[in-house]
Amino acid sequence: MHSASGAGLMAPRRKRRRRRAPIALVVVVSILAGMAGGSTLAYRAVKSQANLLEAQLVGHLELGQKEMEAGKTSLRLANANLDGKQIDKAKAHFTTAKVEFSTASQIADNSDLLRRLENLPVVGPMARSQHAALDGVSQMGVQLALAGQDLADLDGQIIKPPASGQAGRTLLTVINDVQGKLGAVTTELNSALKAANQVDVSVLPAAQRSTFLQARGSIVQVIGAIAQFQNLVPTLTEALGGNGVRTYLVEQLNPAELRPGGGFIGTYSVLRADHGALSLVASGDASDLSTPRPALGQRGYVAPPGAIRELTGNYSWIFTDSNFFPDFASNAQAGESFAEPHLGIHIDGVIAIDYNSVARMLQLTGPIAVPGYGITLTSDNFVSLIIQYDLAAYTDTRANAIHKAILAAVAGPLLQKIATLQPGYWATLLHAFNDLAASRDLQTYFNNASVEKTVDQYGWSGNEKVIPARDYIMEVESNLGATKANYFITRQYTVELTRNGGTLHHQVTVDITDNMPYSYRPNEYYHAYIRLYVSDKATAAGDNLVATRYSNPAPPAGTRVLDGWMQIHGYGHDRMVVFQWDTPWQATGRGEEQLYWQKQPGTSSDKVTIIWHDGNGHTYTVNGDLAQDRVITLGPTSVTIVVGQVGSAQLPSLSLG
């Protein structure tokens, strides 16, 4: 949530009080202007009373604001440190803030001076407007303090340790607790907003108007964030087994052997969600779900995609090669179809994680020991260790055993630790998932259409981001040589875009270098099937790849594909792959065109150079990377590259900012 404290609730800074007096002094000036013939004694008496009233009102408003900020700070500390003592402090601060805001309003309402002034013909309207403004600001502060008290109570329930592990509390029970109690908070925030909307901003001191408007706007944002969370609850309930047991296949990918879905599926786990409780049902080598491999004409044979068929001949397509597509939904559906017969259970969705995801999760769970091998896995050593033993397995059977032991050891305990994290860590966990979804180290698919639609909206699905009115590219590489070359691959993209009247010419050069050491020869080569997906409006398309022998699945709707084979040796050999095509120039009213570039899962932060020839003799260049999706904007005088879709799922913050 964003801050809803009402920071600066008409409370001026003490050192500038005379310049920013909210009510009394302004009214006094008006009175003096209308007191024709008034005596000096009357002037002094009114001024003295007005100064006293001003000091009282300012003091209470300032203290109310100070206590509100202190309450917010205590809630933030409570969340960050899972500290229940800070909850008590927050509640005390919010209680004091409520009293101070209420007192300011009561003093104004009971002031004989203000009452007399409001009945005077000359200054009455101004006095009444100022009085109403103070009451509105005070009421806004009171309602925000009440919301803070309720959130502190709810926060205290969330951050307390579970009674007895997973049996004590689950993510779903806490979500339901939050959902049930946010109604009162929403009512209080709506009351605060109503009070704020009744304030005549024009009567506020000029220096305070922007602060008040910002505070009022933050209330709107908080109410919107709560509404967004409440809309998300049915999806979370379904995904977490609140409507019945749900079973998910977890694919553990090896990006050192790159595939379109992120990497070779080396191991798997089966995760069960039952009314919010998560448990590990099974885990093992992915080859267990791939054997026996039927031949053409045998029962269970599935014709493989053309590129895979070139290498497997008359043997069936299998689970370990199921993530062949550029979109995760297609990969997940293929994986389910292969895995279900072997597992003998119905699968409700698929989650794909790679080594980077595991390392990020280890940051939250802490180290995990590998029994019998004297190895302790941490977020810092996991990727290097798993790759080290994976590479050594070429020639050392013991290394292969250690590699499998590491994967087996991390799968179950890691998921169990994630499942039993204290609720106070869930916001951090969700933030990590958002980052991993943005870099496509985490991908999810749910058979339930409503859940799948929601996760796609939040950027977790890994599906294509093709928009008909926008240009599009996605380069996808498949390491089908059964080597671990991708751990050593570096990749540099140069995208040269040239406008020729109503046509935009694209040239994409991919400079690929295989730095796998000579010592791994003959298994150091990179044998890759490469595809480039572009807008289906593309014409005059071509590339310098070796053509495929068999046809592959049709590209996703809205795209066409350029594809072929490439192979290079390691120890520094490189190859430049070049794609060219044209699309219609589709500029907006501002003379700009955008190109959405979708990142392949399993790749790292590849370097990118964009060169833009505007067709009028000007060239613009920008450098970046492909750590996640990017949006390239071609403008009349510039070219930019910015972040594309990011993971945006969130639980509501309970600290008012």
Protein Blocks (a to p, Z undefined) as FASTA:
>chain_A
ZZfehgoihpacfklmmmmcfklmmmmmmmmmmmghiafklmmmmmmmmmmmmmmmmmmm
mmmmmmmmmmmmmmmmmmmnopaklmmmmmmmmmmmmmmmmmmmmmmmmmmklmmmmmpm
klmmmmmmmmmmmmmmmmmmmmmmmmmmmmmmmmmmmmpccfbljllpcfklmmmmmmmm
mmmmmmmmmmmmmmmmmpcfklpcfklmmmmmmmmmmmmmmmmmmmmmmmmmmmmmmmno
pnoccddddddddfklccfkopacfbdcddddeehiacdfbgcdfklmmcccddehiahi
acddfklmmmnomaccdfklmmmbfbfklmmmmmmmmmmmmnopacfbdcdddfklmmmm
mmmnopaddehklpacdfklmmmmmmmmmmmmmmmmklmmmmmmmmmmmmmmmmmmmmmg
cfklmmmmmmmmmmmmmnopaccddfblklmmmmmmnopnopacbdfkbccdddddddfk
opaklmmpccddddddddehjaccdddddddddfbdfklpcklbccddddddddfkbghi
acfbdcdfbdcddddehiacddddddddeehiacdddddddddddddfkopacdddddde
hiacddddddddehnopacddddddfbccdddddfkbccdddddddfbdcddfehZZ
